[in-house]
């Protein structure tokens, strides 16, 4: 793998939908770089520190959210002199997002008093009263024609279906939830899934006209749903629960066709390959070193990190996985399926049970079995699939990247000093991988996936 130099950043780094640009904040400035050359193509100055950014789908406009000031600023790449500032005054702004047509901005006021649709084409604005959430509770169809907005009034949850052309409310229907958590359109726009808060296990699937297609409840009297995600093909709905199980529903009957457990001890028979991260001290050839190399040895037991690399070892079964028990007297317990992600071909799904934060599970949905277990020294921060092939990339806050494919797994050292990988993001066309530290980032060119019979390796 080839890595670029590190660049300073003070917030989220976001690729443009057309995969040509990379936007990131540096305090008050919004920096736009070309993905291929990483040269600065635009530089915009905001009135305060930037806390979040979002591209319009046409990659021509970009907005910046400023949390310290209830203001949204938007910019145009094609017309740098064009600017837009949205200020809700005393109502404030808790979150903002683009509409699919890239010509409207949706803002949610503080305390969820109203959601406002602002037009960039004229001065018109439309209000939706009592949105349920600030950054959640809004979902658009993939074709960009409709928006589903969750609202709450008179202690009841509703879904408002709006046209993204006229922004008129087409229909409003009540949903059978106690405290609606979030909403998602299926990728093929045929269904809407809604789930309740963690205190009530309830999954509801609705048709666009408001008919309830399915109601699913795995159990009662316990913390319920923690994560929900559609497969890219829209045929499967994955549900991660606090009972440490992954359940997968099919789109024909909306029944569970697969249940995957996350036990603390994995025993035979099990077809999964278990990889464990281990340290591998570098073998330095002292005969090839001279005084000009600037290498100095020290009589200490603490070897510098630069002299340590890691690799995956294949472990034998049975194996006991590192597990931690969450305290019973604290809210939001660290247990259950908190991380869940589908591969682009919908054949695999990776999960992390939060009571085993250092372990990633990879499930083969096609054969309904566990494909691999990856055990690491530190808790997993992020996991992301290559959009062009079946390759999973992980990070754990160390100076290494961890990759898994159906052929095996391997570790890659990031050759930048004092660089700890805290987040990962693929460009939309899979051309490069953004590797982020707390205060900087770099881009990596990942080689094309090649089939291999090796189960583990290390790569610097």
N, C-alpha and C positions, 0 to 999 in steps of 0.2 A: 504494500500500500504506500502511496505517496501523500504526504501531508504538506499543506501550505504553512506559511508563517502564521503566528498568532496575531489577532487583531482585538483591540479593546472593545468591550461592549458593557452596557449597564442595564440590560433588559433582554426581552425575548428577541430571538433572531428568526426571521420568517422568510421563506422563499416565496416568490411571486407565483401565482397559479400557472403562468406560462413557462415557469422554470428558468427564466432568463435573469432575474434579479434577486438580490438578497438584501433585506432591510433589517436594520438593527439600530437601537438608540445608544447614544453616548451622551448621557446627562440630558441637556436641553436640545441636542441635535439629533435629527433623523438622518442616518447615512444609508444611501442606496448604492450597492456595488454590483458590478457585472459578475455573474456567476463564473464565467469562463476565465476572465482575467483578474477578477477581484479589484478592478479599478473603480474608483468612486465616480459614479455617473450623475448623482444628484446629492445635494446637501441642503436640508431644510432646518430652520431654527424654530423651536416651539417656545411658548411663554413660560414653561415650567418643565420639570423633569418628566420624561416619558415613562409611563408604567406599562402600557400594552399597545400593540400595533396590530392592524389587520389590513390585508390587501383586499381590494375589490376583485371580483372574479375575472374582469377583463384585464387586470394587471396595469391599468392606467392610473387608478387612484389608490390612495392609501390613507388610512386615518390613524391618529395617535390619541390615546386616552391619557389624561393627566389627572391622577387621583388627588393630588393636593389642591388642585383647582377644578371645580366642576365644569370642565371645558373639553370639547372634542375639536381637534384640528385635523383638517384633511388637505391633501396635496395632490397635484397632478404631475405625472412624469413627463407627459407630452407638452404641457403648458406650465413651466415652473413658476410663472408669474401668477397663476391662478391659486387662490387660497380660499379656505372655507373654515369658519369657526362657529361652533354651536355652543350656546350658553343657555341653560334652562333657568338661570337665576336661582331664586331660593329653593326651587324644586330639586336642584342638583342633578347629577348624572352618575349613576352607579356602573353603567356598562353601555357599550355601543357596538354595533355590528353593521355590516353591509347587507343590502338586499341582493338577490341574485342578478338583478339587472345592472348592478354597479352604479346606479344613478340615484339611489335612496339610502339614507342612513337611519337605522333604528336605534333609538336611545331609550334607556329605562331610567326613570328618575329614582332618587333616593326614597327608601321606604316603599318601593313598588307602588307609587301613587298612579303612575300612568306610563304607557309606552308610546313614544312619539315617532312617527315616520316623517323624516325630513327629505324633501325633494331637492336635488341639485339642479334641476331643470327650471324650476320656478320657486316661488316663495310659499307654496302650499305645504301644509303639514297636517297630519291626521293623528288623532289620539285614540288609544285603546286603554280603557280604564282598568285599573287593578290587575296588572300583570302579576303572576304568581311569584316569579323569581327575577333577579337582576341579570345574571349571566347565563342562566338556564331557562328552560321552559319555552324556548322558541326553536322551531325546526322548519326548514324549507324543503320542498320537493327537489329532487335532483334536476328536473327540467326547469326549475325556477318559476313555475306558474303559481304555486300556492305556498302560503305560510300558515303554520299551525302555532297559535300563541295560547299558552295556558294562562288563565285568569282565575281569580277567586273572589267571590262576593257572597254575602249571607252565609258564611261558613261552608261553602260548597265550591268544588273545583269544576271549571269549565274549560272547554277547548274552543277557541275562536278560529274559524277557517277563513282566511283572507285571500283575495286575489292579489297577486303581486303586480298586476297591470293597473288596476283602478284603486287598489287598497281598500276596497269595500268588503265588509263582512258578508261572506256568502252564507255561512251557517254557524250556529253556536249549539253545542251539545254538552250536557253535564256528564261527568265521568264518575265512576264508582270508586273513589279514593277518599281516604281520610285526610291525607296530607300529601298531595302529588309531589313527587320528587323531580321528574324530568320527562321529556317526550322525545321520540325519534321517528322520523319517517323511514320506511324501508328504502334501500337503494333503488328499487324498481318503482317506488311511489305507489305501491298497491295497498299498503297498510301503515298504521300508526301504532307504535307501542308506547304505553304509559306505565309507569311503575310508582308504587307508593313509597313512603318514607321507610327508613330502616325499622321502625316500630311495627310495621304491618307488612307481612309478605303478600304482595299482590302484584301480578303482572296482567295488564289488560291490553288486548289487541283490538283496534278499531279499524273499520273501513273509512275511507275519506268522507262518506256520507253520514258518519256518526253511528253506524251499526256496530255493536260489540261482537267481534268475531270469536273471541276467546277470553276466558278468565282463568288464570293459573295461580294456584297457591300450593307451594310444596309442603308447608307445615304451618302450624299455629303456635302461639305462645313462645315467641323468640324473635331475636333480631332477624330481619328478613333479607331483602335484596341490597347488595352493595354495588354491583356493576352490571350493566346491560349493554350489549353491542350486537348489531346485525352483521352477518357475514357479507362480504362484498357481492356475492351472487344472490343475496336476498332469500336464500332457501333455508337458512338457519338463524335462529335467535339464541345467543348465548347469554346465560344468566349466572352471575357469580353471587354467591350467598354467604352470609355470616356463618353458616354451618360448615364452611370449608369445602363446599362441593360446587362443581361446575355442572350445570344442566343445559342441555341443548334441545330446543324445540324445532320441529320442522314446520314449513310454511303451508303444508297441505292440510294437516289435521290439527296443528297447533298443540300437539302432544309431545311429551318428552320422549326422545328416542335415544338419548345418551346421557348417562350420569357418570361424572368423573370425580373420584375421591382423591384427597390429598393427605394420605396417611403419613405419620411421622416415621414409620418404619416400612420400607419397601422390601418385599420378600418374593421369592420365586413361587410360582412361575410368573415371570414378567419379561416381556420382550424388549423393554426399554434399555437403552444404553445410558449408564450413569457416568457423568463427567464431573470431576472434582478439581477445582483450581488449587495448584500447589506451587510453592516457590521453587525456582531452579537457579541456583547461583551461577553466574557467568564463569566459564572456565577461561581464565586469562592466561595466555602464553607469555610468561615473563621473559623468555628469551627474545621475543620480538619487540619488547619495550625498551626504550632508551630514555635518557634524561630529557631529551628534547620533546618527548611525548607529554611532559608535564604530569606524569602519573606518580603519585606519592602514596606509599602504603602507610597504614597506621596500625599500631598494635591495639586494636579494640575489637570487641565482640559485635559491635553495631556496624554492619556493613552498609555503605551508602545504598540508597534505593537504585542508583544508576547501575550498581553491580548486581542487581537482582532482576531476573525476569521470571515470568510465570508461564505455566503450561497447564493443560488439562490431562489428568490421569483417568483412565477408565477403571471404575471400581467394580468389585464383585458384589453380588447380592447374597444374603440380605444386607441392608445398610440402614442405619439410623440417621435421619436427617436432623440438622441443628434446628431446634424449635424453642420458642420462648412463650411463656404463658402470660397473657395480658393481665394487668391488675384489675381486680373486680370493682374497685372503688373509683375508677376514672371513666369519663365518657369517651365515645368513639374508640372502642377497643381495637387494638391492632391484631385483628384476626379476620378470617374470611378472604374472599377473592377480590383483592383491591386492584390488581393489574390484570388486564385481559386484552388480547389483541389477535386479530385474524391475519393469516397470510393473504396475499393478494389473490391467490387462486382458491381460497376458501377450503383448502385441504388440511391446514394445520391451524391450531390456536395455541397460544402460549398464555400461561397464567402464573400468578404469584400469590401464594397464600400468605397473608400479612403476618401470621404467626411464625412463618418460616421465611423471613425477608431476604435471606441469602440464596434462596432456591428458586429456579425457574423450571416450570413443567411445560413440556411441549407435547401436545396431544394430536394424534393422527385421527382426524374426523372420518376420513374415508374408510379406515379399518376399525374405527371405534376402539382404539387402544393407545396406551402411553408410548410415545416415540422416544423421548429422551428426558433426563433429569440433569440439570446443570447446577452444581453446588459451588458457591463462591465464598470468599473470605469476608466480604462486606455486603451490606444490603443492596439490592438492585435498585438503582435510581430510575432507569428508563429501559424500555425494550421496544424496538421498532423493526418492522419487516421491510426488506427490500421491495420496492414496488414493481420490480421487473422479474424477480425470481424468488424461489423459496430459500431465503437467507435471513436469519434473525440476528440482530446486533444488539448487544447489551452493554450497559455501563454501571459501575458501582461506586463512583467517586474516587477511583484509583487512577493511575496513569495508563490503564490498559483498556482496550476494547475486547469484547468477547463475542464470538460469532458461532452460529450453529447452522448447519445445512443437513439435509437427509443423509449426506455422506459422512458427516463427522462434525467436530467442533475444534476451534483453535483460538488462541489468544494473540492479540496484536499490541505491541507497545507503541504509545504515542511519543514520538521523539522530540518533545518540547520540554524544556526545563520547568519544573514546578507546575505541571499541568495536570489537574485532576478532572476527569470527565464526569460532569454532573448531568448532562442532557445530550440527547441525540436527535437528529432530524434528517430524513432523506429529502433530497430534491424530488419534485413530483415526477420527473422522468427518470429517476434513479441514476443520474449522471454523477452525483457526488453526495457525500455524507457530511453533514455539519456536526462538528464535535465541539461541545461547549464546556468551558470552565466557568467558575464563578464570575470572573472579571474579563474573560477573553474567549475567543473562539478560533477555530481553524476549520478548514475543509479538507476532506480526504477523498482521493480518487480510488475507488474500490475496484479491483480487477473483476473481470467477468467470471461468473460461477463456473467451475469445472468439476466434473464428477471425479471422485476419488474414493479409494477403498480405505484410506487412513481414517482412524477414529479420533485421533487427537494429534495436535501439533502446536507449535508456538512459532510466531512470526514477528520479527522486529523490523 
